């Protein structure tokens, strides 16, 4: 069977039912901010994402149109049931990817690296990463062996392409 290759953009077009990466970021942050209080406000969201409040308002309106949040101008942002489910899933995905990168010994720019990966990873790959992280977390001696292996390597850390 011949493999068919596509550009990254074409692979991403195949997921039409997916939220955009930006929508995911906003939804995840709304979930984080409202996890304990059940709501948040535009200025809190904007500050958490390092953006201007008008940008946050624009995206929150999009999320409201998708029935993921409830929002009224100058009011509270509250996740709908569907939005809460998505937010929880997105936060868990973020944590799995970050935990995986930490296992590999990645520490520089880990948040940036996590963000780049989390928006493109498939459910199947994420499930495998979760199993991988769980497997290794239960075996600290293997993690230690891997770290020793990495420390003994003589190759440069950044092999850029």
C-alpha positions in Angstrom: 0.0 0.0 0.0 1.4 3.4 -1.1 1.6 6.0 1.6 0.0 9.3 0.8 1.7 12.4 2.3 0.1 15.7 2.7 1.3 19.1 4.0 0.7 20.0 7.6 -2.1 22.4 6.6 -3.9 19.6 4.7 -3.8 17.3 7.7 -5.2 20.0 9.9 -8.1 20.7 7.4 -9.3 17.2 7.9 -10.5 18.0 11.5 -13.4 20.2 10.6 -15.3 19.6 13.8 -12.3 20.7 15.9 -12.1 24.0 17.7 -9.4 26.3 16.6 -6.2 26.3 18.6 -7.2 29.8 19.9 -10.6 28.7 20.9 -9.0 25.8 22.8 -6.6 28.1 24.6 -9.4 30.4 25.7 -11.7 27.5 26.7 -8.9 25.8 28.7 -8.1 29.1 30.5 -11.7 29.8 31.3 -11.9 26.3 32.7 -8.8 26.9 34.8 -10.0 30.3 36.1 -13.5 29.2 36.9 -12.7 25.7 38.2 -13.2 26.8 41.8 -15.5 29.7 41.5 -17.7 28.6 38.5 -17.1 31.9 36.7 -14.5 34.4 35.6 -14.5 37.8 34.0 -13.0 39.2 30.8 -10.3 41.2 32.6 -9.1 38.0 34.4 -9.1 36.0 31.2 -7.3 38.7 29.3 -4.6 39.0 32.0 -4.1 35.2 32.2 -3.6 35.0 28.4 -1.5 38.2 28.2 -4.0 39.8 25.7 -6.1 42.9 25.6 -9.7 42.7 26.9 -11.3 43.5 23.5 -9.6 40.4 22.1 -10.9 38.3 24.9 -14.4 39.7 24.5 -14.3 38.8 20.8 -13.3 35.2 21.4 -15.7 34.8 24.3 -18.6 35.8 22.0 -17.5 33.1 19.5 -17.4 30.6 22.3 -20.9 31.7 23.4 -22.1 31.3 19.8 -20.8 27.7 19.9 -22.7 27.1 23.2 -19.5 26.6 25.1 -19.9 29.5 27.5 -22.6 31.8 28.8 -21.7 35.5 28.6 -23.4 38.8 28.8 -21.6 42.1 28.1 -19.7 43.3 31.2 -20.9 40.2 33.1 -19.5 36.9 34.2 -18.2 34.2 31.9 -19.6 30.8 32.8 -18.9 27.5 31.1 -21.9 25.6 29.7 -22.0 21.9 30.5 -20.5 21.2 27.1 -17.9 23.9 27.7 -17.0 22.5 31.1 -16.5 19.0 29.5 -14.3 20.5 26.8 -12.3 22.6 29.2 -11.6 19.7 31.5 -10.5 17.6 28.5 -8.2 20.4 27.2 -6.6 20.9 30.6 -6.0 17.1 31.0 -4.5 17.0 27.5 -2.2 19.9 28.4 -1.1 18.2 31.6 -0.4 14.9 29.8 1.8 16.6 27.1 3.6 18.7 29.8 4.2 15.6 32.0 5.6 13.7 28.9 8.0 16.5 28.1 9.2 16.7 31.7 9.9 12.9 31.6 12.1 13.6 28.6 14.0 16.2 30.6 12.6 19.2 28.7 12.7 22.2 31.0 13.4 25.2 28.8 10.3 26.8 27.3 8.2 23.8 28.4 4.9 25.8 28.3 5.7 26.9 24.7 6.6 23.4 23.7 3.5 22.0 25.3 1.3 24.6 23.5 2.8 23.7 20.1 2.2 20.0 20.6 -1.2 19.9 22.3 -3.2 21.5 19.5 -2.0 19.0 16.9 -2.0 15.7 18.8 -4.5 13.0 18.0 -6.6 11.3 20.6 -4.9 8.0 19.9 -1.4 9.5 20.4 -2.6 11.4 23.5 -3.9 8.1 25.0 -0.5 6.4 24.3 1.4 9.4 25.8 -0.8 9.1 28.9 0.0 5.4 29.2 3.6 6.1 28.6 3.8 8.8 31.4 1.9 6.5 33.8 4.1 3.6 33.0 7.3 5.5 33.6 6.0 7.4 36.7 5.5 4.0 38.3 9.1 3.0 37.5 11.4 5.8 38.9 14.5 3.5 38.3 13.8 3.5 34.6 13.4 7.3 34.6 16.7 7.6 36.4 18.4 5.2 33.9 17.1 7.4 31.1 18.4 10.6 32.7 21.8 9.0 33.2 21.8 7.9 29.5 21.0 11.5 28.5 23.6 13.0 30.7 26.3 10.6 29.3 25.6 11.5 25.7 28.1 13.6 23.9 25.8 14.9 21.2 24.6 18.6 21.4 21.2 19.2 23.0 19.9 21.2 20.0 20.2 19.4 16.8 18.2 21.9 14.8 17.2 21.1 11.2 
